[in-house]
Amino acid sequence: MTLGMLLMKMRTFIALILLIIFFSIFVPNFFSVTNVFIMTKHVAQYALLAIGMTFVIISGGIDLSVGSIVGLSAMIAGGLINQGLVLSMFGVAIYFNVFIIALITLVLGVLVGAFNGFLISRFNVPPFIATLGTLYIARGFAMLRSGGGTFSNLIGKAELGNTGFPVLGSGRILGIPNQIWILFVVALIAVYISKKTPLGWHIYAIGGNEKAAKISGIKVKKTKMFVYMFSGLMCAIVGLIVASELVASHPATGETWEMSAIAATVLGGTSLSGGIGKIGGTIVGAFVIGILSDGLVMMGVSEFWQMVIKGVVIVTAVIVDQLQNRMEKKAAMQVNGK
């Protein structure tokens, strides 16, 4: 392996180390206990979205709707806590406990993901177009849920049996935030699926060569349905976490988060061409995005400049990804030529 190829493969770790050094120098108390906990919470949110995005991109697709699904999930959960399920015909509202509310929200996320998968696998709608449409649909429904307003004070009422929602986003187990535990469990499941199951191998095969995958007997449509449903599930989990942590839900929650998820995924070594990617690399990429975002905020950098910098990071990540693909193809040709 050449030095250039090694640097390409290690690019995410190098970027993370450089960011840590930079912000440690220019941001006072950057690694204080409080800041570390805040950053790890944000990293967990980006990482969960990026894990779902990793499966999608490995399969040769893209999901632009993740941020909107996060917002819709948060609004559904918030509405169920504050207003319950309103049955206008009977003039009553049914209130659920927090576990049922979370379950309903997760099912909703999976269903929205299934809608994406159905459009892509059954009607052959390009993933970019299908998920772009879902982005607007989900955000629109999130706005309609409250008329554009916020569901605040999501603590529930004891007499309604729906208290305890804030624990999900603010609670800790053994001193570690719940988000980190959720990320840990999800990451283990995702790694197991990608490395130890036929489903994981099928996802890679489809992204590598869909026609060859079909010929070999792989159920391409069902596999594509899975990756988008899994992505929708990750979005619903993040929507619940954000609403719980803020004790409020707003329809604009998650705006542009799809860009952070894509950036973390590509930075982690997942190829936009499909067929290549690792969950571990994606999590490291999420750390890069999370630390970059929080570090810029701590430095007082304008929100507009933050958008510019993130855009540059995404473009750079894609360029490096293409360069790595070319270098690997060239190396393979040289080996075959010998």
N, C-alpha and C positions, 0 to 999 in steps of 0.2 A: 504494500500500500504506500503510495506516494505521500509526501508531506502535505501537499495541497488537498488530497482526498481526506487525510486524517483531520485536517483543520475544518473541512466541510462537515464531517461527521460530528465533530466536537463543537460546532458553532454555537449550539444552544447553551452548553455549559460555559463556554468562553464569554458569551454575552451576559449570562447571569453573574459570573464572577466580576466582570467589568462594571456592571450596574451596582453590585454590592460595594465595590471599592469606591466608585464615584459618589454614591449617595452617603456612604460612611464619612467621606471627607467633607462634603458640602451641606449635609443636613445634620444639625445637632441632634443628638440622642436618637439617631435613626433606628438603632437596634435596642431601644429601651423595651422593657417587657410589654408596656401598653401598645407601642407601635407594632411590635412583632405579632401580638394577638390580632390586632386590626388587620394587618397585612395578610396573615394566614387565613382569616375569614374571607377576605376578598379573593385570595388565590383559590380557595376551595370552590367559590362560586364560578370563577372562570374555568377552573379545572373540570368541574362537573359538566359544564356546557361543552368544553373542548373534548372530553371523553366521548360524548355522544357524537360530536362532529367528526372525531377521528374515524369511527366506524363508517360514517356516511362518506367521507372523502376516500377512505381506503377502497370502498365499493365503487368508486368512480363518480360519486355524486357531490352535491353541495346542499347545505341547508341554510337559507337566508332568513328563515322564520323563527329562529330560536329566541331572539330577543322579544318578539311579539308574543310567543307562547309563554315566556316567563311573565310578561305583563298580564296576559289573560288569566294565567293560573293564579297569580297574586290577587287579582280582582275577584275571581270566583271564590277563593278561600275567604277573602275579606267580606264579601257579600253574604256568604253563608253564616259567618260569625255574627255580623251586625244585623242582618235582615232575615236570615233564615231562608228556607225555600218557600217562596210565596205562592200559594195556590189561590189565584184571584177568583176562580170560579166559586170557591167555597168561602172566600174571605178569611183564610187562616194562613199562618206561616208555621212551617215545621223547622225546628232547630235541632241540629245534630251535635254530637260530642266531637271533640277535636280529632279523634282518630278517624271517624267517618268522614269528616270534612277533608282531612288529608287524603284519604283513600279516593274520594270523589275527584279531588283535584288531580291526583296522579292518573286516574283513569282518563280524565279529560285530556291531559297531556299526551297520553298514549294514543287516544282517538285522533287528536289533531295530527300527530305524527303518522298515524295510519292513513289519514286523508292525503298527506303528502305522498306516502308510499303508493297509495292506490292510483293517484294521478300519474305518477312516474312509471310504475310497473305495468299498469293495465291500459293506460291511454298513451303511453310513451311520450308524455309531456317532458321536455327537458327539465332536469332538476332545478336549474337556475330560475326558469319561468314558473314552475309549479310552486316552489317555496317562496318566490317573490310575491306571488298572488296570495299565498297563505299568510305572509307577513302582514299584508294590508287587511285581510279578512280577520285575523286574530286580533290585530290592534283595534280594528273597528268595533269588534264585539267587546273588547276590554273597555272602550270608551262608552259604548251603549249600556254596559252593565251598571254604570253609575251616572250616566249623563255627562261624563268627563270629570266627575268629582272624585274625591278621595274617601276611602273607607278608613276612618281613623279609630284610634283607641280599641284595637282588636284584642281586648282582654276577656271578652265574653262575660256572662253573668252566671253566678252559681245556681240561681233558680232555673236557668235554662239548660244547665249541664254542659256548657260549652267553654269552660275556662281552661287555661293551661297552654294556649297557643303560643305565647311569647317564649316558652321554654325551648322550643325547637331552635330558634335563632340566637337566643341569649344564654341558654343553659350550658353547663360544662360537666364532663364526666372525667374524674381524676384530674381536674384542673385544665383539661383540654377542651376547647370549644366543640360543641356538637357537630358543627360543619366539618371539622377535620375528621371526626370519626365517620361521618357519612361518606366523605371523600375516600377514606381508607377502605371502607367496605365496598363501595362502588368500584374503586380501582382494582381491588382484588378480583371482583366478579368479572370486570372487563378484561383483565389480563388472562384469567382462566378461559373465558370465552374465546379470546383471540388466539391463544396458544394451545389449548388442550381440547377443543371441541371441533367437530366437523363443521359446525356453523361458522366458527372463526376462520377456518381454512377456506370455506366457500366465499366468505366476504373478500378475502385476499384474491382468490381466484377470479372472481367477477371483476374486481378492479384491475387485475392484471390483463385479462383478456376475456371479455364477456361472451364472445362467440364460442371460444374454446370451452368455457365453463358450461354453456348450454349443451354442447356436443358431449361433454363428459357426464352429463346427467344431473348437474347441479340445478336445483330449483331456484332459478334466478329471481323470479317474481316474489316468491316468499322471503327470500333472503333480503331483497331490497325493502320489502315491507318491514322486516325486523329492524333494519338499521335506522329507518326513519321513526319507527315507533319507539325504539330505544332512545333516540335523540329527543323525542317529545317527552319521554319519561324524565330525562335529565333536566329538561326545561321546567317541568312541573315541580321537581324537587327544589330547584333553585328559586322558583317563584314562591314556594312555601317558606323557604329559608329567609328570603329578603323581607317578605311581609311580616314574618314572625319577629325578625330582628328589629325592624322599624316600628313594629306594632301598628302598622298602617299599610295600605296598598293603594297605589295610584296607577291609572291606566298607562302612564308613560314609562312605568318600570321596565327596565331591560332594553331601552332604546339604544341601538347601535352595538349591543352586546354580541351580536352575531359576528361583527368584525373582530372583536377581541377573541372570540372562540376560534375563528378561522386562523387568526394570527398565531395563537398559542399552538394550534394543531400543526401548522406549517413550520413554525419555529422548532417544534419538537421532532421534525424529520419526516412528517407524513407528506407524501408526494401528492400534489394536486392532480397528477395524471392517474392516480389510483394504484392500488396493489402494494403500496409500501407505507409502513407506519408502525409505531409502537406506542402503547399507552404510557409507558414510563417517560418517553421523550415528550409526549404531550403534556404531562404533568410538569416537567421541567420548563416547557414553554409557557405554561400558565404562570409559573413563578416569575418568569421574565416579564410577562405582561402585567401581572399584579404588582410587582415591585416597581416597575417603570411607572405605572399609573399613580400609585401611592407616593412614590418618591417625587414625582413632578408636582403633585398637590402640596406636599410638605415644603417644597422649594418655592411655592407661591407662583408657579408658572400658570399663565392664563389658560383657561379652558380651551380657547381657540387654538393656542399653540400646542396644547396636548393632543388635539385632534390631528393637527399637522404631523406631529411626531409619530403618533400611532399609524397614520397613513404611510409615512415613510418606512416604518418598521415592517408593515405588511408587504409593501412593494419590494423592499429589500429581501424579505424572507422568500418571496416568490422567485425573485431573480437568482438567489443563491440555490434554491431548489432546482431550478432549471439548469444552472451551471453544474450542480452535482450530478444530475441525470446525464448530462453530456459527457462529463468526465468518466462516469461509470461505463457508459456505452463505449467510449473510446478505449478504456482499459480492457473491456471485454473483447473488443475487436482485435486489440493487440495480442491478447492471450490466444484467441482463436487463430490468428494469423501465424502464430508460432507453432 
